[in-house]
Amino acid sequence: MRQGWEGDFNAGRDLVVPFLKALGVTELDGVLISHAHYDHFGGLVWLKDNFPIKRLIDSGYEFPGASKPDYSSELRHYSRVRAEFQQRGTYVAAHAGDKLALDDALNVEVIAPPKEFFANPEGSVRAANDPPAHYLVNANSLGIRIQHGDVVFYLPGDIQTEDIDRSLLPFVDPAKIKCDVLIAPGHGIHGSKAFAEAVRPEVSIASVFPRYARGLKSTPELKAVGAKTYITGIHGQVQVVSDGKTYQVTAEHPDAK
C-alpha cells in the first residue's frame, strides 16, 4: 500500500490548510521550499491548486547529473511544479545574501546556498544509499534566517553533516547563523559539533518520523551547547510563537522522553 505523498495522505491538504484556516489565513504571500525532495515539497503538489499562493521561493537548484528512477521522478516532478509558478510570473530564485520582503515585522535573509551553489567536495565519498541526487540536492537547500524583533529563527533545510562542515561553515558569517530557535538540519539526523557551537540555539526542533526519532545525531551535540531539544516523532506537534521580544514553545507531548 502506498503511503505519504504517494498515498491517501497529503500534508498540504491534511495538515497545512486546516492549520491556516484555524488561524483565519485565506492566502499565502509566499511558500518557501527548501529543496526538491518529496518530504519537503509533497504538500505543495496539492496546495498550489487549492489555496491562493502569491509566490514560490526556492534556491533555483537543478541537479545536473543522472540519478536512479526514485530520485529522478521526484526531481522532475518538482521541476514541473516550479515551472507552473514561473509561467505565472510568481517564482523567485533566492541565494545567499538576498533579503525577502515577506512581512514588515520580519527581517528575512537567505543564508545559503550561494548563487553558484555548493559543489561536490573533492574526494568526497558517500554511502551507497546516499547518491549525489540526494546529498547535493540537500546541500543546496534554501537556508533561511528569520528575525522577528529580538528573536532569531534559523532554518537550514536538509544540508548533511559533511556539507555543513566542508561547505556551509567555511562560507557563512557565523553571526548570521547564531539563533534562538533552530530547525535541526536534515531532520536532526545531521549536524556536527562545530555547527552546534556556531548556532548555539536556545531551542532546536527536529521534524522526523517516530521510527527515526531515537538516537538522532544532532540531539547530544545541541544539548551540549545548552539547547532545549524537541523531536516531533517524540513530542508531537511543536509550535513556537514570538511577539518579537520573547517566544513561547508548546508541544503536544512536552514531557515525552
N, C-alpha and C positions, 0 to 999 in steps of 0.2 A: 504494500500500500504506500502510495506517495504521501509525503508529509511536508509540512512547512510551506515554502513558496511554490512547491510543485504540487501541493495537495489542496485541502479544503481550508487551510488557514492562510490569511494574508494580513501582515502586520499593519498595512495601511488601512484596510477595512475594519479589522477586528480590534486594533489597539489604538492607532493614531487618531482616527476620526472620532471614535467615542470620547477619547480624552479631550480633543479640541472642542467638540460640541458641548461637553460638560463645562468648559470654560467660556462658552459663548463665542468661540472663534469661528468665523464664517469663511475666511480665506487666508492664505499664507502669502506673506510678502516674498518669501524665498524658501527654497529647500536646498540644504547643503548635503551633498552626497560625498562621502569620504573617498570611495573607490568602487570599482566595477565588479564586486562580488555580491552574490545574491543576498547574503545575510546583512548587507548594508544598503542595497537598493531594491530588494524584493518588494517591500511595501509600496514603493513609488510606482510600480507597474500598475497597480490598481488605483492608487491615489491620483495620479495625473489625469485620469479620465473621469474622476468622480468628485473632485474637490478643487476649487479655484487655487491655482498656484501662479504667482506673478513671475517668478524666476527660478531657474535651476542653476545652482552654482557647484562646480567641481574643479578639479585641478587640470582638466583637459588631457590627462594622460591616456595614451593609447598604447597598449602593449605591442611592441614591434615584431615579436617573433611568432613562431608556430607554437601551438600548445595542444595538449590532449583534448579530446572531444568535450569532456565535462567542463573544462575551463573555457575552451573556445566558444562554447554555447553561451555561457553567461556573459563573456566579454562582448560577443556580438550583440546579445540582447541589450546590454547597457548602451552600446553604441547607437542602437536604434532608438532607445529612449532619449538619449542626448540629442539625436538628430531631430526628433519631434520638437524639442524646445528651440533648437537652432532655427528650424523652419518658421517657428512662430516669432522669432526675434526676441526670445525670453531666456537665452542661455548666456552664462557668464563663466569664463575660464579664469580662475584666480590662482595667483602664485605668491611666493614668499614676499612680504613687504606690502602687499595690496591691502587697502582698507575697504571694508564692506559696509555700505550705508544701509543697515537693516532696521535700526531704531535709534531715535535721538538719544535715548538713555544708555545706549551701548556703544562701546568702542570695540569694534571687531577687526582683528588683524589676522592675515594669513601668515602662519609661521613656516609652512612647508607645503609642497616641495618648491624648489627653485624653478624658474621658468625653463631651464634646460633639463630639469628633472634629475633625480638620483639614479645613477647608473649601477650596473652590476660591479661590485668591488672586485678589483683584480685579485685573482687567486681564490675567490670565494667558492667554497664547496658546501652545498646544502644537502639535506637528506633527500633520499629518492622520492619521498612523498611531498617534497616542497620545491616544485619546479619554478622557473622564472615567472610563468604566468600567475603564480601565486605570490611569491615573495617580492617581485618587482612591482606588481600592482599594489601590494600592501605598502611597500616602501614609499610609493608616490601618492599615498593617501593625502587628502586635503587636511592639513593640520591647522586648527583654529584657536586663537586666543580671544576670549570674550571678557571684557572688563565692564562691570556694572558698578559704577561709583568706586568704592574701595575693594570690591570683591572681584577676584580674577578666576576665570574658568579656563582650563586648557583641555582641548580635545585633539589628541594626536592621531586618531584613526588607528589603522591596523599595522603600523610600521613595526617590524620584527626586531628582535634583540640585536642581531648582527648589524642591521641597518641603522638602528638607534646609535650604536657605538661608533660605527665606521662613517656614517653619512650625516645623520641629524646633529649629533652633539658637536662635531667639529664645525658645522655650518652655522648653527644658530647662536644668537646672542643669549647667554644663559639668563639674563634678566628677563627675556621675553617669555621663558617657559616656567619661571617661578610662579606658583599659583596657590590659590586657596583650595580649589576643587579640581581634581583631575579625573578624567575618564581614562582608566588604565589602558595603555596601548595593547592592541591585539587581544582584547577581551581579558586582559590580565594575565594571559599566557606568556606574554613577552614583557621585557623590561630589563633593567640592569642596575647594579649598584650605583654606577655613575649617573644614570638617568634619575634615579630616586633622589640622589643627593643634589642634583640640579633643580628638580622641580619642587621638592620639599612641600608637598601639599598638606593641608590640614585634614583633608578628606579625599579619599580615592574611591571610585566606583568602577567595578569590573562587571560588564554585561556579558554573561556567559551562561550556557545551559547547565542545569544541575549536574549532569554527568561529568562535566569538566570543572566543576566549581571547587573541588577539594585539591589542595596542593598546588595552587597557582604560583608560578614563579615569582610574580611581582609582589605577592602579599607580604612575605617577610622582609623584602627589600624596602617596601614603602612603610611598613610598621617600624622599621629600624630608624627612619628619619622622622617618626612621630605622627604618621598619618593614621587616621581612623579609617579602616578599610571596610567597604561594603561590596558584597558579591551578590548579584541578582539571583543566581542559582541557589543561594542560601537564604538571603534576606528578602527575596521577592522584589516587588517594585520599590524603587528608591527615587525620591523626589527631593530636589534642592530648590528652595525659594529664597530669593535675595531681595532686600529693599535698597541695596546699594551701600548700606553701612555694615550690615551683618547678613548672615544667611542661616537658614534652618534646614536640617536634613530630616526627612521622615522615611521610614522603611516599613514595609508590610510586615516583616518579621524581625524587628530590631534586635531581639535577644538570641536569635538563632546562632548556632555555632557549628 
